[in-house]
Amino acid sequence: MKHRSSHIGVKLSVALVFLAALGWVTTASPLPQQPTGEDAPVQQALQQARRVANELTEKVRGLLFKELEKGGYVGAVRVCSEVAQEIPREFTARTGHYVRRVSLGYRHPKDVPDEYERQKLELFDRLNREGKLESEYYEVVTEQGGRYLRYLRPLLTGPMCLTCHGEKQQIPADVRAILEEKYPDDRATGYHTGDVRGAVSVKIALPSPSEPK
């Protein structure tokens, strides 16, 4: 029994490392407490954004755990390439909220950030270099005549993330081959430990503020 527990522990450690390499584990600090002094719709949207971001990462983790049990890194990369885009679409359809993973160094073209996300990711890079990066960011914005909560949760690069996202010569040949097959325009290499890998991005429509009485 002791040997089996140790074996499971090693597998879980490897799985978590690999999930970090794929950008689904954040190494930022725990989420801060819910802020005060805001209107109820914003508070509700913020809690929904946190919940959706958590559910998204947990679902991907579960699928990758299963694949790691069966085939290791190469199989997990294949699964990630097939499901990483489908899961956000599923969440968007189910919740009605925009949700996806974005990155300046994107691997899949659907991970290309919009202008708002690009500016925030560039800000995250700067704040990270200055040691000021927080675990989540949000604000209320007006876009195309609508009012939205925009929420981003930064994802950082851990040491073993380099297995998939480091300098190309550091990536194992079998992993590199599947990445080249699945992502011919891959821009997600060249990262170093501690870099901002990207972010989970959620956008939730808010009701228009009430007219003054």
Salt bridges, closest charged atoms under 4 A:
ASP39 OD1 - ARG147 NH2 3.55
GLU55 OE1 - ARG94 NH2 3.06
GLU58 OE2 - ARG61 NH1 2.39
GLU67 OE1 - LYS70 NZ 3.47
GLU69 OE1 - LYS11 NZ 3.07
GLU82 OE2 - LYS182 NZ 3.94
GLU86 OE1 - ARG89 NH2 2.58
GLU90 OE2 - LYS59 NZ 2.51
ASP114 OD2 - ARG150 NH2 3.12
GLU115 OE2 - ARG118 NH2 2.29
GLU117 OE1 - ARG100 NH2 2.80
GLU117 OE2 - ARG150 NH2 3.36
GLU122 OE2 - ARG118 NH1 2.67
GLU130 OE2 - ARG126 NH1 3.44
GLU130 OE1 - LYS132 NZ 3.86
GLU136 OE2 - ARG50 NH2 2.43
GLU139 OE2 - LYS120 NZ 3.06
GLU143 OE2 - ARG150 NH1 3.06
GLU143 OE1 - LYS203 NZ 2.75
GLU167 OE2 - HIS192 NE2 3.49
GLU181 OE2 - ARG78 NH1 3.80
ASP185 OD2 - ARG187 NH2 3.67
ASP186 OD2 - ARG107 NH2 2.96
ASP195 OD2 - HIS192 ND1 3.79
